Amino acid sequence: MTKSLWNDWKLVAIACLTLGLAPFVPEPHLFGKVRWVLGGAVGMQPMDWFDLVWHGLPWVLLLRLLVLKAATIFRT
């Protein structure tokens, strides 16, 4: 059976640690973007929104895998 890349725990974990947190200095890029959105997103350009989605996608995939795993555990 073929395993989908979207469901590969190792790939998603590596993506979270690299793309999801890059650049690492002075702070992860995603944290700054989320803080910006929580502050009202004043002055955010379309490129900033794309950047937020790009850096946030691995974390969304990880959350999806965790929910699916929890659903299979609690279903039994």
Backbone as a ProteinNet text record, in pm:
[ID]
protein_1_A
[PRIMARY]
MTKSLWNDWKLVAIACLTLGLAPFVPEPHLFGKVRWVLGGAVGMQPMDWFDLVWHGLPWVLLLRLLVLKAATIFRT
[TERTIARY]
83.8	0	89.2	54.6	131.4	93.1	193.4	170.5	179.7	79.9	76	178.6	237.9	333.8	266.3	136.2	63.1	46.5	59.2	40.6	171.5	282	412.5	461.5	461.5	499.4	639.9	733.7	872.6	886.7	824.2	831.9	768	653.6	584.2	666.7	727.4	810.1	932.4	996.8	1112.4	1069.9	954.1	904	874.1	819.7	791.8	920.6	1021.8	1146.5	1231.3	1213	1292.5	1209.8	1116.8	1036.2	947.1	891.6	801	865.9	994.4	1063.8	1168.3	1192.5	1295.1	1247.8	1332.7	1469.9	1471.1	1573.4	1578.7	1621.8	1694.1	1749.3	1692.5	1646.6	1643.3	1527.4	1422.4	1312.4	1252.1	1183.1	1118.2	1020.9	1024	946.3	796.6	752.5	610.9	561.9	643.6	603.7	579.1	666.6	650.2	524.2	495.4	374.9	248.4	246.7	129.3	108.4	215.7	205.5	149.6	192.8	145.7	-4.6	-51.5	-194.1	-273.7	-223.7	-293.7	-298	-203.3	-200.8	-288	-361.6	-452.9	-413.6	-297.7	-249.4	-241.9	-214.8	-205.5	-81	-101.6	9.4	55	-15.1	25.7	-7.1	89.4	74.5	40.3	-4.3	-32.9	85.7	207.4	325.7	340.8	304.3	310.4	210.3	91.2	-9	37.9	94.8	148.8	259	343.2	452.2	398.2	292.8	229.9	176.3	110.3	56.1	169.4	273.4	384.7	456.2	481.8	551.1	457.4	326.1	229.9	179.6	192.5	141	194.9	324.8	371.7	306.1	279.9	217.5	71.4	3.8	-134.6	-138.6	-43.4	-36.7	-9.7	78.7	106.8	-17.5	-87.3	-210.4	-313.6	-323	-414.2	-379.7	-251.5	-210.2	-241.1	-222	-252.1	-400.5	-484.5	-628.9	-672.3	-617.5	-651.9	-608.3	-490.9	-439.4	-529.2	-567	-655	-791	-839.7	-970.7	-968.2	-857.8	-849.4	-833.6	-767.6	-750.2	-883.5	-957.3	-1082	-1199.2	-1184	-1289.2	-1298.7	-1188.6	-1189.4	-1241
-117.2	0	124.8	221.6	344.9	440.3	496.2	591.8	732.7	813.7	950	1035.9	1129.5	1221.4	1307.1	1335.2	1416	1343.3	1210.8	1130.4	1072.6	1117.2	1067.1	1149	1084.7	1154.1	1212.7	1136.7	1182.6	1307.3	1306.2	1420.8	1544.4	1527.3	1640.2	1695.2	1607.9	1653.1	1730.3	1681.8	1752.7	1886.7	1890.3	2016.6	2116.9	2070.8	2160.5	2218.7	2135	2180.2	2266.2	2251.9	2331.5	2447.5	2420.1	2524.9	2594.2	2519.3	2576.8	2671.9	2658.4	2745.6	2837	2823.1	2903.5	3047.2	3146.9	3145.7	3140.6	3083.4	3057.6	3178.4	3270.8	3385.9	3512.7	3609.7	3623.2	3547.5	3517.4	3434.8	3362.9	3252.1	3185.1	3279.5	3276.5	3367.4	3354.2	3233.1	3208	3280.2	3283	3349.6	3498.4	3561.1	3702.6	3729.3	3642.5	3659.8	3639.5	3538.4	3514.2	3630.8	3681.7	3797.2	3917.7	3933.9	4043	4030.5	3910.3	3887.3	3911.2	3861.5	3881.5	4028.4	4106.2	4249.4	4329.8	4262.4	4332.4	4326.9	4274	4258	4390.5	4497.3	4629.2	4635.1	4668.1	4683.3	4554.8	4443.9	4318.7	4322.9	4287.4	4281.8	4138.4	4117.3	3980.1	3885.7	3934.4	3850.1	3803.9	3888.5	3851	3740.4	3746.6	3642.2	3510.9	3518.2	3398.1	3337.5	3421.8	3376.7	3308.1	3362.4	3302.1	3163.2	3151.2	3021.1	2922.9	2968.9	2881.9	2827.3	2912.8	2868.2	2794.9	2818	2753.9	2619.2	2591.5	2466.8	2341.3	2330.1	2208.3	2187.5	2295.7	2283.5	2242.8	2291.2	2249.6	2100.9	2055.5	1913.1	1827.7	1875.9	1802.4	1795.5	1905.2	1906.8	1811.4	1808.6	1717	1571.7	1538.5	1401.7	1364.6	1457.6	1431.2	1408.3	1486.7	1470.2	1336.2	1300.6	1171.7	1054.8	1066.3	961	949	1062.6	1062.7	1005.3	1034.8	983	831.5	777	631	564.5	632.3	575	574	683.6	693.9	623.2	587.6	517.6	372	316	173.9	153.7
0	0	0	-81.2	-92.1	20.5	84.1	191.4	134.5	161.8	112.6	187.6	116.9	181.1	287.2	269.6	366.5	499.2	497	617.4	671.3	620.1	662.6	782.8	900.3	1024.1	1016.8	961.1	955.8	869.5	753.4	663.3	725.4	786.8	849.8	966.7	1045.3	1158.3	1109.2	1005.2	948.8	891.7	825.3	769.9	880.8	992.6	1105.5	1162.5	1174.6	1235.6	1141.5	1012.6	917.9	864.1	775.4	713	814.4	906.3	1004.6	1102.6	1124.8	1220.4	1155.6	1026.8	960.2	943.2	942.4	990.8	1142.7	1197.7	1341.4	1424.2	1363.4	1435.3	1375.8	1446.2	1591.6	1656.1	1579.7	1628.7	1508.9	1531.6	1418.2	1348.4	1218	1134.5	1161.7	1184.2	1208.2	1333.3	1437.5	1561.7	1538.5	1462	1431.6	1350.9	1253.8	1171.5	1253.9	1340	1423.5	1519	1575.8	1664.6	1589.1	1464.4	1379.8	1355.7	1324.4	1300.7	1428.8	1541	1668.4	1708.8	1657.9	1685.1	1591.1	1504.6	1414.6	1269.1	1238.7	1100.6	1026.5	1098.4	1036.6	948.5	822.9	730.1	663.5	684.8	621.2	472.3	391.6	246.9	205.9	81.4	36.1	52.1	33.4	49.7	194.4	288.6	429.7	461.3	402.7	423.1	362	241.3	178	263.7	318.4	404.4	529.9	587.3	704.2	670.3	556.6	515.1	487.8	420.9	384.5	507.7	606	727.1	823.2	810.8	899.7	850.9	720.8	664.3	732.9	759.9	828.2	964.3	1036.3	1167.9	1155.6	1051.8	1026.7	992.9	911.6	878	1001.7	1089.4	1213.4	1301.5	1314.3	1392.9	1332.7	1200.2	1131.5	1161.9	1156.8	1187.1	1331.8	1423.2	1564.2	1586.2	1519.3	1532.4	1473.5	1358	1297	1385.2	1444	1532.6	1657.1	1714.7	1832.5	1797.3	1678.7	1636.4	1624.4	1574.3	1561.2	1697.5	1790.1	1925	1999.2	1992.6	2068.1	2001.1	1873.6	1802.1	1848.5	1892.5	1931.9	2071.7
[MASK]
++++++++++++++++++++++++++++++++++++++++++++++++++++++++++++++++++++++++++++

